[in-house]
C-alpha cells in the first residue's frame, strides 16, 4: 500500500506505459511503467512516482486531478511491491539516510522550512 507524502490537492497525474527493468536500477524511474502524481501543498509542490518493476507489473492508483489528499492517506499500490520516488523542493531538510528502512505513514522523509 502506498501513502500520500504531503497534504494538498492533486494538480498533475500521468500514467506512462513503459518497460519492466528491475526497480533498484537507476534507469527504472524513467523507463519503467509508472504513474506520476503532483501535489500542490500551497507553499510548495511535490511529485512522486509509483514505479513498476520486473516482477511488479501492475500499478493501482485511483487518484485524479482535483482530488484533495492528506498526508499518510492510503492512495494505491504496486502489486507485488516495487518502488516509489518522492521529488521534494530543494529546500527540504531531509530526515532519512541512504538505505534507511522507512515505515509507511510513520517515517518523516523531510520537512520543508517556512
N, C-alpha and C positions, 0 to 999 in steps of 0.2 A: 504494500500500500504506500502511495506517495502522499506527501503532505505539502500544504501551501507554505512557502518560506516567509511571506510578508502579507499583511492585510492590505487590501486595496480593491481596485477594480481591474478586471481583465481588459486590456486595451489592444492586445495582439494575440492571435492564435494562428498557428500554421502547422499543417501536417506535411511531412516530407517523406515520400516513399524512397527508400534507399537500399543499401546493401546490408549485410549482416556480418561485419567484421567483429572479432571478439571485443567486448565492451571496454576492456582495460587498454586497448590500443588507442594511442593519441588520435588517430585518424577517425575513430568511430564517431566522434561528436560532429564531424562534418560529412561523413559518408554513409552512416547507417540510417535506417528508418528511425524517425523521431518526430516528436511534437515540440514546438517552441511556443512558450507561453510568456507573454509580457504583462506585468502588473504595474499599474501606476499607484503608488502609495500616497501620493500627494506632494511629499517633499522630494521623492526620488523614484526611480523606476528599477525594476528587477526583471531579468529574463532568465527563465530556466528551461531546460530541455530534458524530456524523457527520451532516453536513447535505448533502442532495442539492440540486443547483442546476438552472438552466434546461435545461442540456444533460445534466448527470449525473443520471439518473433511476433509478439502481439502486444501492442500498446493500447491501454484503455484510458480515455480522457474525455469526460463529459463536459468540460468547461467550454464556454462560448464567450465571445467578445461581449462586454457589458455586464457580465456576472460580477457580483460583489463577493469577495472571499476574505476569510480571516486566517491569520497565521495559525498553523497547526492543523487546519481542517484537512480531512482526507479528500483527495480530489481524483484519484485514479490509480492505476497500477501498470506495471510492466510484467506480463505473465512470465513466470519462471525467473523473475528478478533481472536486473541489469544495472543501469546507471542513470543518475540524474545529475546534470551540471547546473550550477546556480551562478549566474553572472551578476555581480553586485557593483555598485558605484565604486570608483577608485578610492574614495574617502572612507570606505568601510574599514572599521577596526576588526580584523579577523580574530576570532576566538577559538579556532580549532587549528591543530597542527597537521602536517603531512601524514597521511596514512592513519590518522586517528579514527577510531570507530565512533560512529555517531548513532544516536537513537532518535527515530522519527518522532517529531512533536515534542522532544525534550532538549536536544542539544542545540544551543545557540551557535550558529555558524559565524555571525558577525553582527556588529552594531554600527549603524550609520550615525555619525555625530550630528547634533542640531545645527 
